[in-house]
Amino acid sequence: MRHTTVCTWNIHACIGSDGEFRPRRIAKVLEEIDADVVALQEVEHRAVNGLDILDFLSVCTEMEAIPGPTLERGGHAYGNALLSRLPLTDCQRHDLSWPGREPRGAIDAFFSRGDRSLRVLSTHLGLRPVERRAQVRILLRRLESRKSDCAVLMGDLNEWLLWGRPLRWLRRHFSPTPDIGTFPSRWPLFALDQLWVEPVHILQRLRAHRSPLARIASDHLPLVGELRFDSADSGLSSAN
């Protein structure tokens, strides 16, 4: 079976590192990556050329859009989303909100990949450590509640400290994967965006997508993972 490519990207409401609102740049970077499933964060659901931004990206990439808004901002829905070329078999949305803080959530989607099932749990965690600790506990419980041939947890985890408890818990559950800088996009020093896979041997490569356009299209770089379901050994490589 050929590789399946997954990607997570905080698109910063389509506002680039130059401060310009240009959704078409986001679409062009997604075309460069050519992933099968993409987790997006900070998706602003407002009109672009008569289309909602998520619908616009869906049309440009010819991928199915799966919305997961977490709040309303300025009269528009805002939050998470998935884009996929794989057949969707089930989808749930989990509330990860912490009292008094910005609402947060996760999209829990199951896809068919030939005779295998691929589960994608995508999220954007809170800014305070206490939020993230509670949110990661919820996500780990969700992962244990239902199994698939391959499970991917990915998103902007907002965890600046690589030794923080949320990342330690995730390493314990998934087995460690490389921490790759994705923020800020022009000088990516911090691994705020994470991609975890179980079983870990399915993950063949993990990299930040560092094209010239990606460096300016958002304040985060996309994080890309290549999966191979018929692989027997890890062979994991990373590109920083």
Protein Blocks (a to p, Z undefined) as FASTA:
>chain_A
ZZdddddddehlopafkopacfklmmmmmmmnopabdcdehiacddeehiafklmmmmmn
opacddddfbdeehiacddddddfbdcfbdcdddfbdehiacdddddddddehjaccddd
dddddfbfklmmmmmmmmmmmmmmpccfbdcdeddehpablkbmklmmmmmmnopadddd
fbdfklcfbcfbccddddfklpmbdcddfbfklmmmpmbdcddddddfkbcbfopacdZZ
